[in-house]
């Protein structure tokens, strides 16, 4: 009997290669991101590069870049360098982008160009997540109440009053 749970031998080969599809659960939020971005008409939203250029180095299609951008937003990964690392090691991101791993400069440039367009589809994406049960309105309302309670306590402290005791959740 061994004393600890043992991991797999790194040198062990497998008969069949593992599929990324097997590693991403059916209820994973990256599936909602994938469905949402694939349903968008990127050309109509003003994205450049939807059609490949005739010359020069091939560029990344805006679709996987947008998926990476939304993934970073949902998972609070704000740094382009961190998103670059996630694209190379995170199975969810590999599944989402088809194992594309753009460098941090490409990600930063896409984000810079993305800001004016983001408001157009952000509302639709949040609505899709709510329909899929990934976001609950109750949790948003609860968080808003918490923030308002903190703000009220700060105002009372500045006014020289004792803040009200916190309410039980």
N, C-alpha and C positions, 0 to 999 in steps of 0.2 A: 504494500500500500504506500503510495506516495504521500508526502506531507502537504503539497500544494497543487492547485490546478495548474497544469502545464499548457503552455501555448504551443502552437504548431511550429515545426521545424522550418526555418526560413529557407533552407536549401531543398525542401521537399517539392517535387514537381507534381503537378496534377494532370490527370488524364484529359480533362476538359477545362478550358479557361473559364473563370468565373465571370458572370455577366453583371454589369452595373445595375441592371434592372432588379436583380435579386437583392441588392443592398439598400434599395430605396423603398420604404414601406408605401403601401397604397394610400395611406392617410397623411403622408408627408406634405408639408406646405410647398415644397419645391414643385410638386405636381400641379398645384394651383397656379404657380408662377408660369410654368411651362404652357399650360392650357390657355392662360390669359394672353401671353405674348404671342402664341401661335395664332390666336384669333384676331389679333390687331392687324389693321391695314397700315403698315409702317410708312408706306409712301404717302398716304393721306394725312398722316400725322406730321409729315414734314421731315422724316428721317432721310439723311443723305446716305448714299452707298447701298441702297436697296438693290440696284442693278450694278453688277461688277464693271469696273473700268476696263477699257480696252488695252491699256498699257500700264506698266508699272507693277510693283509688287502687289499680289492679291491682298485685299483688305479683309477684315473681319466683317461678316454680315451683321447688321444692327440687331438682329434677333438674339443671338447668344450674348451680346454685349448688354442688351436691355435686361435679359434674364439675370446676368451677373449683377447689374446695377440694382435691380429689385431685391435680389438675394441679400446684397449688402445692406440695403435699407431695412429689410425685415429683421436681419440678424445683428443690427447695430455694428456692422463692419464699415467704418467710415473711411479708413485709409486705403488708398489705391494699392499701396505696397502689401497690405494685409490681404486685400482681395486677390492680388496676384498669388500670394502664398496659398490661400484657400483653394484657388483654382488648380493648384498642383497637388494638393494633399487631401482635400475634403471630398468624400465620395458623393455627397449631395450636389456639390458644385460640378464635379466631373460629370455626373448624370445630366445635370441641367444644361451644361454647355457642350456636351458631346466630347468631353476631354480636351476642349480648347483651353489654353492657358495664356491669355494675352499678358503682355508686360504692364508694369504699373503706369508707364507713360501713355500707353494706348487706353487704359482704363480711365486715367485722369482726363485725357482729351475727350473721351466719350461722355464722361460725367459733366464736363464743362459745357459741351454742346447739348447735353440732355436737360439742363435746368429749365430752359424756356418751354420745353415740351412736356415736362413731368406733370404739370397741373392738369393737362388735358385728359390723361388716362388714370391718374391716381384715384379719383373718385370711383371710377368704374372698377378698378382693381379691389378697392376696399369693399365695394358692394358684392363682388364675386366671392371674396373671402368670407363675408358674412353669410352668403347663401350656402357656401360649402361647410359652414360651421367652424371655420378657422378663427373667426373673430366673433365675439359676442358683444352686443350692444350694452349689456349689463356691466361688463367689465370696463368698458369705456366710460359709462356713466359713473361707476364706482370710483374710477381713477380721477375723474373730473371733480367729484365730491371731495376726495382726499386733498387735491390741490387747492380747492376753494377753502377747505377747513384750515389748511396750513397758512394760506394767505390771510385769513381772518385772524388767526392767532398772531401772526406777525404784526398786523395792524393794531391789535390790542396791546401788544408789548410796546410798540412805538408810542401808543397813546398813554402808557403808564398803567394800563389795566392788567389784571390777572387774566391770562387766557383761559377759555372754557376748557374743562377736562375733555380729552378725546372720547368720542363715542365708540362703543364696542362694535366690531365688525360682525 
